[in-house]
Amino acid sequence: MTVSASPEKIRLMSIAAVERDCGLAKDTLRVWERRYGFPMPLRDRNDERLYPADQVATLRLIRRLIAAGHRPGKVVGRSDEDLAELLRHLGVPDPQLVGSDAQQILEILRNHDAIGLRETLIAMVLRVGLDTFAAEIAPVLIAAVGAAWSRGDLQIHQEHLFTEQFTTVLRSAINAAQGAGLARRRPRVLLSTIPQEPHALGLLMAEAIFTISGSLCVSLGVQTPIAEIAAATRAHNADVLALSFSSIIPAAQATTALIELRANVAETVEIWAGGACAGLRAGPRVSVLSGLSAISPAVIAWREKAALAVST
């Protein structure tokens, strides 16, 4: 169906706007449209997709459920009533049980205090150091904000505010931690996510810990095509390719991507994968790191192996 009225007049959103609003990649929306028959966008005169407000609201519900661990095939295409019932049984953490740091962040978000949010995050990094913040405090904050959003205690704009301020503060801390002598840092670590993986915070936390461990990090950001990731490992002379997978990526899809990358990346480049993807498994010359705390030991082991190779 083609619409003639402007999107503003009939409350339609472009696919780019839906991606920003719902945190769902454009490719994901197109795949769901073909595979599940939802969403069902209209089309403008240029054949571009336009999404009605009710479908966008449903996509927000679906995104909450996927963030909580539900598979797309189990929730996409279900009625709003079914989705709401699933949300009521999410079992998200009781707001009274989260730590004091998380409580403080949630209260700041409820007060719409952007300046206070940034200042508080900076103070947390300075208080405990970048490594402890990234490995221990940041995951708790992210989980608490996500749970509050799932319960409906926070709106999408508040979650977006947290993501932006968190990213700004952590990126600044990473830059400050790099110091001098970057060219001498080893291993050289290339970080990215595969297409249809839009979540950047896990990748950023991993970069922080790699940096503290003395690695030289080059981040491509999220949703990089497989061929481009492989090309970047050569262009940047990477020692390690580090990939982050969230719960929205099926294990089979992650495995396929890792196999393809392993076939197209030099044998000298180690591939390390991690994240919240359930069922993520190691493969031939692919290592799965069990959490952010596993990064530093993996870096130490890499250096020991590199030193041994030089001595022999």
C-alpha positions, 0 to 999 in steps of 0.5 A: 500500500502506498500513502500520499499524506506526509508521515508527520500527518498520519504518524508514520515513521521511517525505518531509520526512525524505528531503528533508533526508537526501538533499538532494532536493526533495519536488516532485522526489521526486513528479515522479520517482515519476510519471515514472520509477516510482521511488521507490515509497513506501508510504502511512500511514493519512493517505495520506502517503508513507513511504519504506523504508530501501533506497529512501532508500539508493538515492536517496542514490546518485542524488543523488551522481550528479546532483551529479556532472552525470548527468541524472535520466532517465539514473539514476533507476530503475536498479539499485543495482548500475548506480548503484554502477558509475557512481559508480566512474567519476565521476572525482572529484578525487584527495583529494591534489590539493585545496588546503590549505584544502580539506584542512584542512576535510576533516580537521576534518570527519573529526574531527567537530569542529564548533567547529573547523570554524566557527572555521576558516571564520571565520579563512579569511574574515578572512584573505582578505576576504569577496569573495575567500573567496566567489569563489575559496575557497568554491567549492573547499571546496564541490567538495572536500566534495562530491567526498569525499562522492561517494567515500564518504569523508564521510557525509551528516551530515558534509556537512550539518555543513559546509553548516550551518556554512558558511552560518552563517559566510557569512551572518554575514560578509554581515551585517557587510559591509552596514554603514550606508546600506543604503537608498542601495545600488544596484542592489537585487537580489532573489535566489532559486531556482525550485521544484525547485532546493534548492541554497542555497550558490551563492545565498549566495555570489552574495549575498556578492559582490553585497553587497561590490559595494555592492548592496542584497540581498534573499534569498528563499532557495530554491524560491520559486514563480515567481509569488511571485518576480515579486510580490517584485520589485514588493514590493521595488522590485528593479532586478535579479532574480538566480537560481541554477541547479545541475546538477540543473535541466535547461536546458529547465526553467531556460529555461522558468522564465526565459521565464515570469519575464521575461513577469511581471516589469517590463521595468525589472528586469534578470534575471541567471542563473548557476550550474552548469546545463549549457546555461543560455543568455541570452534576451530581456532575460535575462543569463547570468553566467559564474561568480561573478567576473562579478557585480562587472563586471555591477554596474558595468555596471548602474550606468553604464547607470543613470547614463547614463539619468539624465543623458539 
